[in-house]
Amino acid sequence: MRVRTALGRIALAAITLAPAFLAASPAHAGAAPLPTITDDQGRTLILHGLNTAGSAKGPDGLPWVSRDDIVREARDLGTNSVRYLIQWKNVEPEPGQYDDGYLDDVAERVAWYREQGMHVILDMHQDIYGPAACKGSGNGAPAWATFTDGLACTPAGPLGADISATRRPARL
């Protein structure tokens, strides 16, 4: 009986106090509204999509995706956006010299996404700044823009494990 009485009092208190809590202003009242990304009609966009792709971290800086892959992605997964990785080392391999071939290839792939009505977020990506910063690990900045001042860098894997001597297992 005591439990029922205690629960009754808690319920009564909740019903009595609820209007006061519901009428309270949110913590950010009076502040400017949070910024949003909107379409050309002013509607807030809710982006859902994939990253393209870890394979873009290879030497040519291009992901493995084809036009057909992107058509399937939009149709089967319903994505409306993509985070597309590009790297400075591929854009500008030498100071002031831009790789028009690479930029044309990126533009072609961006057009494939746009054909599907997808929003493309270009990510000037880097990991460990660039390959010249840490024994060939990482990607992003070109070697000519990397100054280490002789500081050592040991590539780290998950949980900080040294991966400098790690080799991939042989394929069967």
Legacy VTK file of the C-alpha trace (Angstrom):
# vtk DataFile Version 3.0
C-alpha trace
ASCII
DATASET POLYDATA
POINTS 172 float
0.000 0.000 0.000
2.853 2.378 0.804
4.285 1.864 -2.688
0.944 2.698 -4.274
0.615 5.837 -2.125
4.156 6.944 -2.969
3.573 6.367 -6.691
0.314 8.311 -6.470
2.099 11.283 -4.881
4.831 11.208 -7.544
2.226 11.115 -10.313
0.281 13.982 -8.696
3.460 16.054 -8.383
4.350 15.366 -12.004
0.904 16.414 -13.223
0.960 19.548 -11.033
4.480 20.640 -12.017
4.410 19.631 -15.689
2.788 22.854 -16.969
5.522 24.949 -15.337
8.263 22.853 -16.954
6.538 22.781 -20.331
6.076 26.544 -20.340
9.726 27.237 -19.518
11.818 28.744 -22.276
14.502 26.593 -23.856
18.066 27.221 -22.737
18.924 28.985 -26.005
15.884 31.315 -26.014
16.738 34.774 -27.201
19.785 33.518 -29.067
19.925 33.495 -32.827
18.541 30.332 -34.392
21.062 27.652 -35.198
22.358 27.906 -38.769
21.169 25.292 -41.228
21.944 24.300 -44.786
18.941 25.115 -46.941
17.825 24.470 -50.497
16.843 27.143 -53.010
13.346 27.242 -51.468
14.672 27.899 -47.953
13.898 24.401 -46.661
16.378 22.859 -44.231
18.292 20.034 -45.866
18.780 16.804 -44.023
21.762 15.171 -45.659
22.237 11.422 -45.575
24.892 9.700 -47.573
28.261 8.026 -47.692
31.952 8.878 -47.753
33.717 8.422 -51.085
36.032 6.802 -50.250
39.049 5.424 -48.431
40.262 4.286 -51.847
40.709 7.980 -52.718
43.744 7.900 -50.425
45.726 5.925 -53.016
48.383 7.349 -55.327
45.984 8.717 -57.966
43.671 10.258 -55.352
40.517 8.924 -56.987
37.892 6.655 -55.425
37.003 3.304 -56.952
33.386 4.267 -57.714
31.954 4.210 -61.217
28.942 6.054 -62.606
26.908 2.817 -62.273
27.885 2.509 -58.586
26.561 6.004 -57.936
23.286 5.289 -59.757
22.819 2.164 -57.587
23.744 4.075 -54.428
21.107 6.740 -55.072
18.468 4.210 -56.148
19.049 1.433 -53.601
20.200 3.386 -50.548
18.306 6.626 -51.120
21.339 8.768 -50.354
21.143 12.456 -51.189
24.726 13.491 -50.415
28.322 12.356 -50.513
31.484 13.454 -48.719
34.012 13.330 -51.537
37.686 13.246 -50.531
40.263 15.275 -52.449
43.872 15.803 -51.472
46.182 18.755 -51.813
49.054 16.496 -52.969
46.949 15.541 -56.004
45.594 19.036 -56.661
48.998 20.795 -56.466
51.835 18.249 -56.716
54.425 21.032 -57.154
54.238 24.633 -55.891
51.923 26.592 -58.193
51.452 23.644 -60.594
47.937 22.258 -60.608
47.103 18.823 -61.992
44.335 19.603 -64.478
43.896 15.900 -65.258
43.173 15.118 -61.619
40.814 18.086 -61.305
39.003 17.012 -64.506
38.614 13.481 -63.106
37.206 14.889 -59.852
34.815 17.151 -61.804
33.626 14.158 -63.838
32.861 12.159 -60.695
31.139 15.120 -59.034
28.955 15.391 -62.158
27.969 11.712 -61.760
26.653 12.489 -58.282
24.884 15.638 -59.443
23.158 13.614 -62.218
21.515 11.649 -59.395
20.441 14.870 -57.643
22.982 14.360 -54.860
24.724 17.120 -52.909
28.518 16.838 -53.005
30.611 17.971 -50.046
34.234 18.332 -51.161
36.564 17.424 -48.308
40.168 18.631 -48.718
41.258 15.615 -46.732
44.398 14.729 -44.787
45.559 12.105 -42.343
48.833 12.697 -40.464
49.148 15.874 -42.585
50.664 14.051 -45.575
52.812 11.067 -46.583
56.096 12.969 -46.217
55.290 13.821 -42.592
55.397 10.295 -41.220
57.347 7.576 -43.045
54.930 7.395 -45.954
51.845 7.048 -43.767
48.975 9.431 -44.142
47.758 11.472 -47.052
46.851 15.019 -47.879
49.633 17.588 -48.132
52.323 17.311 -50.804
55.918 16.576 -49.830
57.043 20.051 -50.954
54.760 21.608 -48.299
55.926 19.353 -45.471
58.478 20.566 -42.951
59.164 18.211 -40.056
62.231 19.964 -38.604
63.636 16.470 -38.179
61.006 15.449 -35.637
60.381 11.718 -35.620
56.981 10.319 -36.363
55.933 6.723 -35.872
52.660 5.782 -37.561
50.147 4.645 -34.951
47.286 2.236 -35.385
44.278 1.754 -33.147
44.994 2.322 -29.462
48.360 3.896 -30.338
50.020 0.667 -31.505
53.171 1.173 -33.603
52.330 0.032 -37.134
55.616 0.930 -38.819
56.642 -2.739 -39.020
53.152 -4.102 -39.722
52.797 -5.964 -42.983
49.681 -7.152 -44.697
49.223 -10.929 -44.766
49.964 -12.618 -48.057
46.968 -13.291 -50.260
45.987 -16.913 -50.715
LINES 1 173
172 0 1 2 3 4 5 6 7 8 9 10 11 12 13 14 15 16 17 18 19 20 21 22 23 24 25 26 27 28 29 30 31 32 33 34 35 36 37 38 39 40 41 42 43 44 45 46 47 48 49 50 51 52 53 54 55 56 57 58 59 60 61 62 63 64 65 66 67 68 69 70 71 72 73 74 75 76 77 78 79 80 81 82 83 84 85 86 87 88 89 90 91 92 93 94 95 96 97 98 99 100 101 102 103 104 105 106 107 108 109 110 111 112 113 114 115 116 117 118 119 120 121 122 123 124 125 126 127 128 129 130 131 132 133 134 135 136 137 138 139 140 141 142 143 144 145 146 147 148 149 150 151 152 153 154 155 156 157 158 159 160 161 162 163 164 165 166 167 168 169 170 171
